[in-house]
Amino acid sequence: MNRKLIEGMDRYTKLVLKEFQETTQTWSNKPSFDRLVTTNGFKVVGEVSTSNKIYRYVSNGTRRHFVAPRRANALRFRSQYTAKSAPGRIPSRSGGASGNFVFSRGHYVNGIEARKFDTQIKKDTEQRFKDYMLNAFENALLGV
């Protein structure tokens, strides 16, 4: 039984990993994601995670804050930006900085609206999780 549940969880975490990777498909600096399936007695746990700070900022959001140059007299950046992701949407799209270069000695930025990728992925894959686990139980009971 345990082996079948681990197989079902392994299959599910592979699906979730693909969903997380899809959130960064257009990023130039893609974060790495870790996938882990563990068991402790009758408990099977699947986890997909990243330690990437930028990914967490985008997924969890940030508050309005002040940015200032650290190793220069001014910040240099493009005047326009199109977000590559949006709340409630899994796949990333084209976007990024555009427009003329501008300079600043420091300024406030509005922050990032939380994309909540984990919540959206859970919502999108919940039925598949149930299907995979039910299938694992059936296979274990039938000895398949």
N, CA, C and O atoms as CSV, one atom per row, in Angstrom:
chain,resi,resn,atom,element,x,y,z
A,1,MET,N,N,0.828,-1.191,0.000
A,1,MET,CA,C,0.000,0.000,0.000
A,1,MET,C,C,0.871,1.254,0.000
A,1,MET,O,O,0.653,2.189,-0.770
A,2,ASN,N,N,1.854,1.243,0.880
A,2,ASN,CA,C,2.739,2.406,1.006
A,2,ASN,C,C,3.456,2.705,-0.310
A,2,ASN,O,O,3.569,3.863,-0.712
A,3,ARG,N,N,3.935,1.662,-0.973
A,3,ARG,CA,C,4.656,1.830,-2.237
A,3,ARG,C,C,3.764,2.472,-3.292
A,3,ARG,O,O,4.212,3.344,-4.037
A,4,LYS,N,N,2.505,2.045,-3.360
A,4,LYS,CA,C,1.560,2.602,-4.336
A,4,LYS,C,C,1.253,4.070,-4.027
A,4,LYS,O,O,1.138,4.890,-4.938
A,5,LEU,N,N,1.121,4.395,-2.742
A,5,LEU,CA,C,0.874,5.786,-2.363
A,5,LEU,C,C,2.079,6.664,-2.709
A,5,LEU,O,O,1.917,7.799,-3.158
A,6,ILE,N,N,3.270,6.140,-2.502
A,6,ILE,CA,C,4.480,6.884,-2.863
A,6,ILE,C,C,4.526,7.106,-4.373
A,6,ILE,O,O,4.886,8.190,-4.833
A,7,GLU,N,N,4.161,6.082,-5.143
A,7,GLU,CA,C,4.126,6.229,-6.606
A,7,GLU,C,C,3.116,7.297,-7.028
A,7,GLU,O,O,3.400,8.107,-7.910
A,8,GLY,N,N,1.932,7.297,-6.396
A,8,GLY,CA,C,0.922,8.305,-6.697
A,8,GLY,C,C,1.391,9.705,-6.347
A,8,GLY,O,O,1.180,10.646,-7.113
A,9,MET,N,N,2.033,9.846,-5.181
A,9,MET,CA,C,2.546,11.149,-4.757
A,9,MET,C,C,3.687,11.592,-5.661
A,9,MET,O,O,3.806,12.777,-5.973
A,10,ASP,N,N,4.523,10.654,-6.082
A,10,ASP,CA,C,5.620,10.969,-6.995
A,10,ASP,C,C,5.071,11.523,-8.316
A,10,ASP,O,O,5.574,12.508,-8.856
A,11,ARG,N,N,4.047,10.872,-8.803
A,11,ARG,CA,C,3.404,11.318,-10.046
A,11,ARG,C,C,2.806,12.717,-9.879
A,11,ARG,O,O,2.933,13.560,-10.767
A,12,TYR,N,N,2.160,12.957,-8.749
A,12,TYR,CA,C,1.542,14.257,-8.488
A,12,TYR,C,C,2.598,15.357,-8.351
A,12,TYR,O,O,2.426,16.440,-8.912
A,13,THR,N,N,3.678,15.104,-7.622
A,13,THR,CA,C,4.697,16.148,-7.443
A,13,THR,C,C,5.396,16.473,-8.760
A,13,THR,O,O,5.846,17.602,-8.954
A,14,LYS,N,N,5.492,15.506,-9.661
A,14,LYS,CA,C,6.035,15.799,-10.995
A,14,LYS,C,C,5.118,16.779,-11.736
A,14,LYS,O,O,5.599,17.692,-12.408
A,15,LEU,N,N,3.814,16.591,-11.616
A,15,LEU,CA,C,2.844,17.502,-12.221
A,15,LEU,C,C,2.981,18.903,-11.619
A,15,LEU,O,O,3.017,19.893,-12.351
A,16,VAL,N,N,3.058,18.987,-10.292
A,16,VAL,CA,C,3.183,20.269,-9.601
A,16,VAL,C,C,4.486,20.961,-9.982
A,16,VAL,O,O,4.501,22.175,-10.189
A,17,LEU,N,N,5.581,20.208,-10.078
A,17,LEU,CA,C,6.859,20.769,-10.494
A,17,LEU,C,C,6.738,21.418,-11.868
A,17,LEU,O,O,7.236,22.525,-12.072
A,18,LYS,N,N,6.090,20.748,-12.806
A,18,LYS,CA,C,5.900,21.313,-14.149
A,18,LYS,C,C,5.101,22.605,-14.093
A,18,LYS,O,O,5.393,23.551,-14.824
A,19,GLU,N,N,4.089,22.648,-13.224
A,19,GLU,CA,C,3.277,23.860,-13.070
A,19,GLU,C,C,4.130,25.015,-12.542
A,19,GLU,O,O,4.034,26.135,-13.045
A,20,PHE,N,N,4.961,24.751,-11.534
A,20,PHE,CA,C,5.834,25.801,-11.000
A,20,PHE,C,C,6.834,26.267,-12.062
A,20,PHE,O,O,7.095,27.464,-12.186
A,21,GLN,N,N,7.386,25.339,-12.815
A,21,GLN,CA,C,8.328,25.718,-13.868
A,21,GLN,C,C,7.653,26.562,-14.943
A,21,GLN,O,O,8.281,27.434,-15.543
A,22,GLU,N,N,6.380,26.298,-15.180
A,22,GLU,CA,C,5.623,27.070,-16.167
A,22,GLU,C,C,5.452,28.525,-15.738
A,22,GLU,O,O,5.322,29.407,-16.587
A,23,THR,N,N,5.450,28.784,-14.427
A,23,THR,CA,C,5.298,30.161,-13.945
A,23,THR,C,C,6.501,31.016,-14.303
A,23,THR,O,O,6.413,32.244,-14.281
A,24,THR,N,N,7.626,30.386,-14.635
A,24,THR,CA,C,8.853,31.132,-14.948
A,24,THR,C,C,9.369,30.848,-16.355
A,24,THR,O,O,10.538,31.108,-16.641
A,25,GLN,N,N,8.529,30.326,-17.233
A,25,GLN,CA,C,8.994,29.897,-18.554
A,25,GLN,C,C,9.617,31.029,-19.372
A,25,GLN,O,O,10.468,30.757,-20.219
A,26,THR,N,N,9.225,32.292,-19.151
A,26,THR,CA,C,9.802,33.397,-19.921
A,26,THR,C,C,10.847,34.181,-19.131
A,26,THR,O,O,11.361,35.185,-19.624
A,27,TRP,N,N,11.168,33.745,-17.921
A,27,TRP,CA,C,12.170,34.445,-17.118
A,27,TRP,C,C,13.562,34.151,-17.673
A,27,TRP,O,O,13.842,33.033,-18.104
A,28,SER,N,N,14.428,35.154,-17.659
A,28,SER,CA,C,15.798,34.906,-18.114
A,28,SER,C,C,16.631,34.222,-17.025
A,28,SER,O,O,17.522,33.435,-17.343
A,29,ASN,N,N,16.362,34.505,-15.764
A,29,ASN,CA,C,17.058,33.852,-14.649
A,29,ASN,C,C,16.065,32.952,-13.923
A,29,ASN,O,O,15.471,33.340,-12.917
A,30,LYS,N,N,15.899,31.752,-14.450
A,30,LYS,CA,C,14.914,30.824,-13.890
A,30,LYS,C,C,15.403,30.245,-12.562
A,30,LYS,O,O,16.550,29.812,-12.454
A,31,PRO,N,N,14.531,30.237,-11.554
A,31,PRO,CA,C,14.918,29.603,-10.294
A,31,PRO,C,C,14.868,28.083,-10.416
A,31,PRO,O,O,14.179,27.541,-11.281
A,32,SER,N,N,15.590,27.418,-9.558
A,32,SER,CA,C,15.503,25.959,-9.536
A,32,SER,C,C,14.476,25.567,-8.476
A,32,SER,O,O,14.323,26.242,-7.458
A,33,PHE,N,N,13.782,24.469,-8.736
A,33,PHE,CA,C,12.780,23.953,-7.815
A,33,PHE,C,C,13.218,22.575,-7.351
A,33,PHE,O,O,13.784,21.800,-8.123
A,34,ASP,N,N,12.956,22.277,-6.099
A,34,ASP,CA,C,13.265,20.968,-5.527
A,34,ASP,C,C,11.973,20.193,-5.347
A,34,ASP,O,O,10.951,20.747,-4.942
A,35,ARG,N,N,12.032,18.904,-5.652
A,35,ARG,CA,C,10.871,18.016,-5.499
A,35,ARG,C,C,11.272,16.892,-4.571
A,35,ARG,O,O,12.320,16.273,-4.752
A,36,LEU,N,N,10.434,16.625,-3.570
A,36,LEU,CA,C,10.764,15.607,-2.583
A,36,LEU,C,C,9.502,14.843,-2.186
A,36,LEU,O,O,8.458,15.444,-1.928
A,37,VAL,N,N,9.605,13.522,-2.140
A,37,VAL,CA,C,8.524,12.666,-1.646
A,37,VAL,C,C,9.114,11.845,-0.504
A,37,VAL,O,O,10.110,11.142,-0.678
A,38,THR,N,N,8.491,11.945,0.659
A,38,THR,CA,C,8.978,11.209,1.828
A,38,THR,C,C,7.824,10.438,2.458
A,38,THR,O,O,6.654,10.733,2.211
A,39,THR,N,N,8.170,9.452,3.269
A,39,THR,CA,C,7.170,8.674,3.983
A,39,THR,C,C,7.617,8.482,5.425
A,39,THR,O,O,8.803,8.345,5.725
A,40,ASN,N,N,6.622,8.478,6.305
A,40,ASN,CA,C,6.859,8.249,7.727
A,40,ASN,C,C,5.719,7.371,8.219
A,40,ASN,O,O,4.658,7.863,8.603
A,41,GLY,N,N,5.948,6.092,8.202
A,41,GLY,CA,C,4.875,5.170,8.558
A,41,GLY,C,C,3.817,5.159,7.460
A,41,GLY,O,O,4.109,4.828,6.311
A,42,PHE,N,N,2.585,5.525,7.820
A,42,PHE,CA,C,1.500,5.552,6.840
A,42,PHE,C,C,1.305,6.934,6.225
A,42,PHE,O,O,0.364,7.140,5.458
A,43,LYS,N,N,2.162,7.860,6.543
A,43,LYS,CA,C,2.047,9.229,6.047
A,43,LYS,C,C,3.002,9.433,4.872
A,43,LYS,O,O,4.207,9.220,5.001
A,44,VAL,N,N,2.457,9.845,3.731
A,44,VAL,CA,C,3.267,10.134,2.549
A,44,VAL,C,C,3.178,11.633,2.288
A,44,VAL,O,O,2.081,12.186,2.211
A,45,VAL,N,N,4.325,12.293,2.152
A,45,VAL,CA,C,4.365,13.745,1.975
A,45,VAL,C,C,5.097,14.082,0.688
A,45,VAL,O,O,6.187,13.571,0.430
A,46,GLY,N,N,4.494,14.942,-0.114
A,46,GLY,CA,C,5.125,15.429,-1.333
A,46,GLY,C,C,5.333,16.924,-1.217
A,46,GLY,O,O,4.475,17.642,-0.704
A,47,GLU,N,N,6.482,17.392,-1.699
A,47,GLU,CA,C,6.810,18.816,-1.577
A,47,GLU,C,C,7.552,19.295,-2.813
A,47,GLU,O,O,8.451,18.622,-3.316
A,48,VAL,N,N,7.159,20.472,-3.293
A,48,VAL,CA,C,7.893,21.166,-4.350
A,48,VAL,C,C,8.209,22.544,-3.788
A,48,VAL,O,O,7.307,23.243,-3.328
A,49,SER,N,N,9.482,22.946,-3.819
A,49,SER,CA,C,9.868,24.209,-3.198
A,49,SER,C,C,11.024,24.859,-3.942
A,49,SER,O,O,11.654,24.255,-4.811
A,50,THR,N,N,11.281,26.113,-3.573
A,50,THR,CA,C,12.444,26.832,-4.073
A,50,THR,C,C,12.963,27.724,-2.959
A,50,THR,O,O,12.203,28.149,-2.089
A,51,SER,N,N,14.241,28.003,-2.988
A,51,SER,CA,C,14.826,28.939,-2.024
A,51,SER,C,C,15.127,30.276,-2.697
A,51,SER,O,O,15.762,31.141,-2.095
A,52,ASN,N,N,14.678,30.452,-3.936
A,52,ASN,CA,C,14.947,31.657,-4.698
A,52,ASN,C,C,14.158,32.857,-4.145
A,52,ASN,O,O,12.928,32.838,-4.109
A,53,LYS,N,N,14.890,33.903,-3.716
A,53,LYS,CA,C,14.264,35.085,-3.114
A,53,LYS,C,C,13.353,35.819,-4.087
A,53,LYS,O,O,12.246,36.214,-3.722
A,54,ILE,N,N,13.803,36.003,-5.312
A,54,ILE,CA,C,13.023,36.746,-6.301
A,54,ILE,C,C,11.692,36.031,-6.553
A,54,ILE,O,O,10.643,36.672,-6.630
A,55,TYR,N,N,11.739,34.719,-6.680
A,55,TYR,CA,C,10.500,33.964,-6.906
A,55,TYR,C,C,9.533,34.169,-5.740
A,55,TYR,O,O,8.334,34.350,-5.948
A,56,ARG,N,N,10.054,34.141,-4.521
A,56,ARG,CA,C,9.193,34.346,-3.354
A,56,ARG,C,C,8.621,35.761,-3.332
A,56,ARG,O,O,7.468,35.948,-2.944
A,57,TYR,N,N,9.406,36.762,-3.742
A,57,TYR,CA,C,8.894,38.139,-3.810
A,57,TYR,C,C,7.735,38.227,-4.791
A,57,TYR,O,O,6.715,38.853,-4.503
A,58,VAL,N,N,7.894,37.596,-5.954
A,58,VAL,CA,C,6.843,37.648,-6.974
A,58,VAL,C,C,5.621,36.866,-6.504
A,58,VAL,O,O,4.497,37.348,-6.643
A,59,SER,N,N,5.812,35.686,-5.959
A,59,SER,CA,C,4.694,34.855,-5.534
A,59,SER,C,C,3.967,35.436,-4.314
A,59,SER,O,O,2.737,35.439,-4.266
A,60,ASN,N,N,4.721,35.921,-3.344
A,60,ASN,CA,C,4.120,36.423,-2.103
A,60,ASN,C,C,3.821,37.912,-2.129
A,60,ASN,O,O,3.034,38.398,-1.316
A,61,GLY,N,N,4.439,38.643,-3.052
A,61,GLY,CA,C,4.245,40.088,-3.138
A,61,GLY,C,C,5.183,40.856,-2.220
A,61,GLY,O,O,5.801,40.291,-1.317
A,62,THR,N,N,5.273,42.136,-2.468
A,62,THR,CA,C,6.078,43.026,-1.619
A,62,THR,C,C,5.271,44.296,-1.360
A,62,THR,O,O,4.336,44.606,-2.100
A,63,ARG,N,N,5.628,45.014,-0.330
A,63,ARG,CA,C,4.978,46.281,-0.001
A,63,ARG,C,C,5.667,47.422,-0.761
A,63,ARG,O,O,6.738,47.252,-1.344
A,64,ARG,N,N,5.031,48.560,-0.733
A,64,ARG,CA,C,5.651,49.779,-1.248
A,64,ARG,C,C,6.921,50.008,-0.431
A,64,ARG,O,O,6.902,49.920,0.796
A,65,HIS,N,N,8.023,50.304,-1.123
A,65,HIS,CA,C,9.283,50.485,-0.415
A,65,HIS,C,C,10.215,51.419,-1.196
A,65,HIS,O,O,10.007,51.683,-2.380
A,66,PHE,N,N,11.217,51.896,-0.521
A,66,PHE,CA,C,12.191,52.812,-1.106
A,66,PHE,C,C,13.362,52.015,-1.667
A,66,PHE,O,O,13.876,51.116,-1.001
A,67,VAL,N,N,13.783,52.336,-2.878
A,67,VAL,CA,C,14.981,51.726,-3.466
A,67,VAL,C,C,16.007,52.822,-3.700
A,67,VAL,O,O,15.669,53.931,-4.114
A,68,ALA,N,N,17.257,52.498,-3.430
A,68,ALA,CA,C,18.347,53.466,-3.580
A,68,ALA,C,C,19.571,52.744,-4.123
A,68,ALA,O,O,19.701,51.532,-3.948
A,69,PRO,N,N,20.465,53.466,-4.775
A,69,PRO,CA,C,21.684,52.823,-5.285
A,69,PRO,C,C,22.575,52.372,-4.134
A,69,PRO,O,O,22.639,53.035,-3.098
A,70,ARG,N,N,23.256,51.258,-4.310
A,70,ARG,CA,C,24.162,50.737,-3.283
A,70,ARG,C,C,25.624,51.011,-3.618
A,70,ARG,O,O,26.397,51.440,-2.762
A,71,ARG,N,N,25.995,50.760,-4.876
A,71,ARG,CA,C,27.398,50.871,-5.257
A,71,ARG,C,C,27.621,51.931,-6.342
A,71,ARG,O,O,28.623,51.891,-7.057
A,72,ALA,N,N,26.692,52.868,-6.459
A,72,ALA,CA,C,26.800,53.915,-7.477
A,72,ALA,C,C,26.081,55.158,-6.969
A,72,ALA,O,O,25.445,55.137,-5.915
A,73,ASN,N,N,26.191,56.235,-7.729
A,73,ASN,CA,C,25.523,57.476,-7.333
A,73,ASN,C,C,24.051,57.496,-7.734
A,73,ASN,O,O,23.260,58.245,-7.161
A,74,ALA,N,N,23.687,56.678,-8.713
A,74,ALA,CA,C,22.308,56.692,-9.189
A,74,ALA,C,C,21.902,55.314,-9.715
A,74,ALA,O,O,22.741,54.508,-10.119
A,75,LEU,N,N,20.608,55.074,-9.698
A,75,LEU,CA,C,20.041,53.879,-10.325
A,75,LEU,C,C,19.814,54.200,-11.799
A,75,LEU,O,O,19.451,55.325,-12.142
A,76,ARG,N,N,20.024,53.231,-12.660
A,76,ARG,CA,C,19.757,53.385,-14.089
A,76,ARG,C,C,18.804,52.268,-14.487
A,76,ARG,O,O,19.107,51.093,-14.280
A,77,PHE,N,N,17.664,52.619,-15.051
A,77,PHE,CA,C,16.687,51.619,-15.428
A,77,PHE,C,C,15.826,52.134,-16.578
A,77,PHE,O,O,15.822,53.327,-16.880
A,78,ARG,N,N,15.101,51.221,-17.211
A,78,ARG,CA,C,14.197,51.583,-18.302
A,78,ARG,C,C,12.930,52.222,-17.718
A,78,ARG,O,O,12.515,51.899,-16.605
A,79,SER,N,N,12.331,53.122,-18.477
A,79,SER,CA,C,11.195,53.897,-17.982
A,79,SER,C,C,9.874,53.124,-17.939
A,79,SER,O,O,8.938,53.562,-17.270
A,80,GLN,N,N,9.775,52.001,-18.627
A,80,GLN,CA,C,8.529,51.239,-18.649
A,80,GLN,C,C,8.805,49.775,-18.325
A,80,GLN,O,O,9.902,49.266,-18.553
A,81,TYR,N,N,7.785,49.113,-17.788
A,81,TYR,CA,C,7.931,47.690,-17.478
A,81,TYR,C,C,6.589,46.993,-17.665
A,81,TYR,O,O,5.555,47.486,-17.214
A,82,THR,N,N,6.614,45.847,-18.331
A,82,THR,CA,C,5.434,45.003,-18.496
A,82,THR,C,C,5.685,43.713,-17.723
A,82,THR,O,O,6.653,43.001,-17.988
A,83,ALA,N,N,4.815,43.421,-16.775
A,83,ALA,CA,C,4.976,42.227,-15.937
A,83,ALA,C,C,4.848,40.958,-16.776
A,83,ALA,O,O,4.045,40.895,-17.707
A,84,LYS,N,N,5.648,39.951,-16.436
A,84,LYS,CA,C,5.605,38.668,-17.145
A,84,LYS,C,C,4.589,37.717,-16.525
A,84,LYS,O,O,4.277,36.677,-17.105
A,85,SER,N,N,4.079,38.063,-15.363
A,85,SER,CA,C,3.098,37.207,-14.694
A,85,SER,C,C,1.970,38.063,-14.151
A,85,SER,O,O,2.086,39.286,-14.070
A,86,ALA,N,N,0.882,37.413,-13.783
A,86,ALA,CA,C,-0.282,38.109,-13.246
A,86,ALA,C,C,-0.954,37.235,-12.199
A,86,ALA,O,O,-0.886,36.009,-12.281
A,87,PRO,N,N,-1.605,37.853,-11.210
A,87,PRO,CA,C,-2.314,37.058,-10.199
A,87,PRO,C,C,-3.370,36.169,-10.850
A,87,PRO,O,O,-4.077,36.597,-11.762
A,88,GLY,N,N,-3.469,34.922,-10.371
A,88,GLY,CA,C,-4.459,33.988,-10.876
A,88,GLY,C,C,-4.115,33.365,-12.213
A,88,GLY,O,O,-4.962,32.724,-12.836
A,89,ARG,N,N,-2.898,33.543,-12.654
A,89,ARG,CA,C,-2.481,33.047,-13.970
A,89,ARG,C,C,-1.173,32.271,-13.814
A,89,ARG,O,O,-0.208,32.801,-13.263
A,90,ILE,N,N,-1.127,31.043,-14.284
A,90,ILE,CA,C,0.068,30.218,-14.115
A,90,ILE,C,C,1.147,30.518,-15.163
A,90,ILE,O,O,2.254,30.889,-14.773
A,91,PRO,N,N,0.891,30.379,-16.459
A,91,PRO,CA,C,2.003,30.554,-17.391
A,91,PRO,C,C,2.488,32.003,-17.437
A,91,PRO,O,O,1.692,32.942,-17.421
A,92,SER,N,N,3.800,32.161,-17.495
A,92,SER,CA,C,4.344,33.501,-17.670
A,92,SER,C,C,4.263,33.862,-19.149
A,92,SER,O,O,4.147,32.990,-20.011
A,93,ARG,N,N,4.325,35.145,-19.421
A,93,ARG,CA,C,4.217,35.627,-20.797
A,93,ARG,C,C,5.389,36.551,-21.078
A,93,ARG,O,O,6.197,36.822,-20.190
A,94,SER,N,N,5.481,37.028,-22.295
A,94,SER,CA,C,6.575,37.950,-22.615
A,94,SER,C,C,6.338,39.264,-21.884
A,94,SER,O,O,5.205,39.614,-21.556
A,95,GLY,N,N,7.383,39.954,-21.645
A,95,GLY,CA,C,7.309,41.224,-20.932
A,95,GLY,C,C,8.708,41.660,-20.576
A,95,GLY,O,O,9.683,41.137,-21.117
A,96,GLY,N,N,8.815,42.602,-19.683
A,96,GLY,CA,C,10.105,43.077,-19.236
A,96,GLY,C,C,10.219,44.577,-19.400
A,96,GLY,O,O,9.228,45.268,-19.637
A,97,ALA,N,N,11.439,45.071,-19.271
A,97,ALA,CA,C,11.705,46.508,-19.319
A,97,ALA,C,C,11.753,47.012,-20.752
A,97,ALA,O,O,12.205,46.312,-21.659
A,98,SER,N,N,11.277,48.244,-20.942
A,98,SER,CA,C,11.340,48.894,-22.244
A,98,SER,C,C,11.365,50.401,-22.015
A,98,SER,O,O,11.315,50.864,-20.875
A,99,GLY,N,N,11.443,51.155,-23.089
A,99,GLY,CA,C,11.468,52.608,-22.980
A,99,GLY,C,C,12.878,53.146,-22.817
A,99,GLY,O,O,13.855,52.397,-22.852
A,100,ASN,N,N,12.965,54.444,-22.640
A,100,ASN,CA,C,14.261,55.122,-22.480
A,100,ASN,C,C,14.861,54.828,-21.116
A,100,ASN,O,O,14.151,54.484,-20.171
A,101,PHE,N,N,16.181,54.969,-21.027
A,101,PHE,CA,C,16.836,54.838,-19.730
A,101,PHE,C,C,16.588,56.100,-18.923
A,101,PHE,O,O,16.620,57.209,-19.457
A,102,VAL,N,N,16.339,55.922,-17.621
A,102,VAL,CA,C,16.188,57.037,-16.700
A,102,VAL,C,C,17.097,56.787,-15.502
A,102,VAL,O,O,17.553,55.666,-15.278
A,103,PHE,N,N,17.352,57.845,-14.736
A,103,PHE,CA,C,18.247,57.767,-13.590
A,103,PHE,C,C,17.539,58.281,-12.343
A,103,PHE,O,O,16.673,59.152,-12.421
A,104,SER,N,N,17.914,57.733,-11.198
A,104,SER,CA,C,17.326,58.152,-9.935
A,104,SER,C,C,18.336,57.957,-8.820
A,104,SER,O,O,19.104,56.995,-8.822
A,105,ARG,N,N,18.327,58.874,-7.872
A,105,ARG,CA,C,19.182,58.725,-6.683
A,105,ARG,C,C,18.458,57.962,-5.585
A,105,ARG,O,O,18.987,57.750,-4.494
A,106,GLY,N,N,17.236,57.557,-5.902
A,106,GLY,CA,C,16.406,56.787,-4.973
A,106,GLY,C,C,14.959,57.207,-5.133
A,106,GLY,O,O,14.664,58.378,-5.377
A,107,HIS,N,N,14.068,56.258,-4.998
A,107,HIS,CA,C,12.649,56.552,-5.150
A,107,HIS,C,C,11.820,55.410,-4.557
A,107,HIS,O,O,12.330,54.317,-4.309
A,108,TYR,N,N,10.529,55.686,-4.335
A,108,TYR,CA,C,9.611,54.656,-3.864
A,108,TYR,C,C,9.068,53.866,-5.046
A,108,TYR,O,O,8.799,54.417,-6.114
A,109,VAL,N,N,8.914,52.565,-4.833
A,109,VAL,CA,C,8.262,51.704,-5.821
A,109,VAL,C,C,7.011,51.116,-5.155
A,109,VAL,O,O,6.973,50.917,-3.941
A,110,ASN,N,N,6.006,50.847,-5.963
A,110,ASN,CA,C,4.727,50.382,-5.425
A,110,ASN,C,C,4.787,48.985,-4.830
A,110,ASN,O,O,3.913,48.609,-4.049
A,111,GLY,N,N,5.773,48.236,-5.176
A,111,GLY,CA,C,5.845,46.859,-4.705
A,111,GLY,C,C,5.239,45.933,-5.741
A,111,GLY,O,O,4.864,46.367,-6.831
A,112,ILE,N,N,5.147,44.672,-5.402
A,112,ILE,CA,C,4.665,43.648,-6.328
A,112,ILE,C,C,3.355,43.085,-5.796
A,112,ILE,O,O,3.272,42.699,-4.629
A,113,GLU,N,N,2.332,43.036,-6.645
A,113,GLU,CA,C,1.084,42.397,-6.262
A,113,GLU,C,C,1.334,40.886,-6.230
A,113,GLU,O,O,1.847,40.316,-7.194
A,114,ALA,N,N,0.973,40.246,-5.125
A,114,ALA,CA,C,1.229,38.815,-4.945
A,114,ALA,C,C,0.596,37.990,-6.055
A,114,ALA,O,O,-0.586,38.151,-6.360
A,115,ARG,N,N,1.383,37.105,-6.655
A,115,ARG,CA,C,0.874,36.218,-7.707
A,115,ARG,C,C,0.259,34.958,-7.116
A,115,ARG,O,O,-0.583,34.321,-7.748
A,116,LYS,N,N,0.674,34.600,-5.913
A,116,LYS,CA,C,0.150,33.429,-5.188
A,116,LYS,C,C,0.156,32.181,-6.067
A,116,LYS,O,O,-0.854,31.490,-6.205
A,117,PHE,N,N,1.310,31.914,-6.651
A,117,PHE,CA,C,1.440,30.754,-7.538
A,117,PHE,C,C,1.049,29.463,-6.837
A,117,PHE,O,O,0.352,28.628,-7.414
A,118,ASP,N,N,1.500,29.291,-5.582
A,118,ASP,CA,C,1.208,28.042,-4.865
A,118,ASP,C,C,-0.286,27.824,-4.685
A,118,ASP,O,O,-0.767,26.703,-4.846
A,119,THR,N,N,-1.024,28.868,-4.356
A,119,THR,CA,C,-2.468,28.762,-4.184
A,119,THR,C,C,-3.153,28.405,-5.501
A,119,THR,O,O,-4.052,27.564,-5.536
A,120,GLN,N,N,-2.719,29.051,-6.581
A,120,GLN,CA,C,-3.315,28.794,-7.889
A,120,GLN,C,C,-3.011,27.376,-8.362
A,120,GLN,O,O,-3.883,26.702,-8.911
A,121,ILE,N,N,-1.782,26.927,-8.151
A,121,ILE,CA,C,-1.400,25.570,-8.563
A,121,ILE,C,C,-2.182,24.538,-7.755
A,121,ILE,O,O,-2.642,23.535,-8.302
A,122,LYS,N,N,-2.332,24.781,-6.465
A,122,LYS,CA,C,-3.122,23.860,-5.632
A,122,LYS,C,C,-4.547,23.772,-6.162
A,122,LYS,O,O,-5.100,22.682,-6.302
A,123,LYS,N,N,-5.135,24.920,-6.454
A,123,LYS,CA,C,-6.505,24.962,-6.971
A,123,LYS,C,C,-6.612,24.218,-8.309
A,123,LYS,O,O,-7.557,23.462,-8.531
A,124,ASP,N,N,-5.644,24.439,-9.186
A,124,ASP,CA,C,-5.674,23.834,-10.522
A,124,ASP,C,C,-5.409,22.333,-10.521
A,124,ASP,O,O,-5.857,21.630,-11.426
A,125,THR,N,N,-4.688,21.832,-9.520
A,125,THR,CA,C,-4.281,20.420,-9.537
A,125,THR,C,C,-4.966,19.577,-8.463
A,125,THR,O,O,-4.688,18.384,-8.348
A,126,GLU,N,N,-5.840,20.170,-7.691
A,126,GLU,CA,C,-6.471,19.454,-6.573
A,126,GLU,C,C,-7.206,18.181,-7.030
A,126,GLU,O,O,-7.082,17.132,-6.397
A,127,GLN,N,N,-7.952,18.274,-8.104
A,127,GLN,CA,C,-8.691,17.095,-8.587
A,127,GLN,C,C,-7.732,16.012,-9.069
A,127,GLN,O,O,-7.981,14.826,-8.854
A,128,ARG,N,N,-6.636,16.410,-9.720
A,128,ARG,CA,C,-5.644,15.426,-10.166
A,128,ARG,C,C,-5.027,14.710,-8.972
A,128,ARG,O,O,-4.775,13.506,-9.033
A,129,PHE,N,N,-4.778,15.448,-7.875
A,129,PHE,CA,C,-4.241,14.840,-6.663
A,129,PHE,C,C,-5.200,13.751,-6.159
A,129,PHE,O,O,-4.785,12.634,-5.852
A,130,LYS,N,N,-6.463,14.094,-6.084
A,130,LYS,CA,C,-7.466,13.128,-5.621
A,130,LYS,C,C,-7.506,11.910,-6.533
A,130,LYS,O,O,-7.585,10.774,-6.065
A,131,ASP,N,N,-7.451,12.156,-7.836
A,131,ASP,CA,C,-7.470,11.058,-8.805
A,131,ASP,C,C,-6.247,10.158,-8.648
A,131,ASP,O,O,-6.377,8.934,-8.648
A,132,TYR,N,N,-5.060,10.752,-8.513
A,132,TYR,CA,C,-3.822,9.971,-8.375
A,132,TYR,C,C,-3.840,9.130,-7.100
A,132,TYR,O,O,-3.452,7.962,-7.123
A,133,MET,N,N,-4.288,9.715,-5.991
A,133,MET,CA,C,-4.299,8.988,-4.718
A,133,MET,C,C,-5.361,7.887,-4.720
A,133,MET,O,O,-5.121,6.791,-4.213
A,134,LEU,N,N,-6.529,8.175,-5.285
A,134,LEU,CA,C,-7.577,7.157,-5.383
A,134,LEU,C,C,-7.104,5.997,-6.253
A,134,LEU,O,O,-7.343,4.833,-5.931
A,135,ASN,N,N,-6.447,6.315,-7.334
A,135,ASN,CA,C,-5.893,5.306,-8.229
A,135,ASN,C,C,-4.852,4.460,-7.499
A,135,ASN,O,O,-4.798,3.242,-7.672
A,136,ALA,N,N,-4.032,5.114,-6.686
A,136,ALA,CA,C,-2.995,4.397,-5.913
A,136,ALA,C,C,-3.653,3.428,-4.922
A,136,ALA,O,O,-3.213,2.285,-4.792
A,137,PHE,N,N,-4.699,3.875,-4.225
A,137,PHE,CA,C,-5.429,3.001,-3.296
A,137,PHE,C,C,-6.028,1.808,-4.037
A,137,PHE,O,O,-5.897,0.666,-3.596
A,138,GLU,N,N,-6.680,2.076,-5.156
A,138,GLU,CA,C,-7.304,0.992,-5.930
A,138,GLU,C,C,-6.281,-0.020,-6.398
A,138,GLU,O,O,-6.506,-1.227,-6.312
A,139,ASN,N,N,-5.151,0.472,-6.896
A,139,ASN,CA,C,-4.084,-0.427,-7.365
A,139,ASN,C,C,-3.511,-1.256,-6.230
A,139,ASN,O,O,-3.192,-2.431,-6.413
A,140,ALA,N,N,-3.379,-0.641,-5.044
A,140,ALA,CA,C,-2.862,-1.372,-3.888
A,140,ALA,C,C,-3.849,-2.460,-3.448
A,140,ALA,O,O,-3.452,-3.580,-3.128
A,141,LEU,N,N,-5.118,-2.118,-3.437
A,141,LEU,CA,C,-6.142,-3.089,-3.013
A,141,LEU,C,C,-6.304,-4.234,-4.008
A,141,LEU,O,O,-6.551,-5.375,-3.617
A,142,LEU,N,N,-6.164,-3.927,-5.289
A,142,LEU,CA,C,-6.301,-4.957,-6.334
A,142,LEU,C,C,-4.994,-5.700,-6.587
A,142,LEU,O,O,-4.964,-6.695,-7.311
A,143,GLY,N,N,-3.916,-5.207,-5.984
A,143,GLY,CA,C,-2.615,-5.859,-6.162
A,143,GLY,C,C,-2.018,-5.650,-7.549
A,143,GLY,O,O,-1.260,-6.489,-8.036
A,144,VAL,N,N,-2.356,-4.545,-8.176
A,144,VAL,CA,C,-1.853,-4.254,-9.527
A,144,VAL,C,C,-0.487,-3.632,-9.458
A,144,VAL,O,O,0.100,-3.316,-10.493
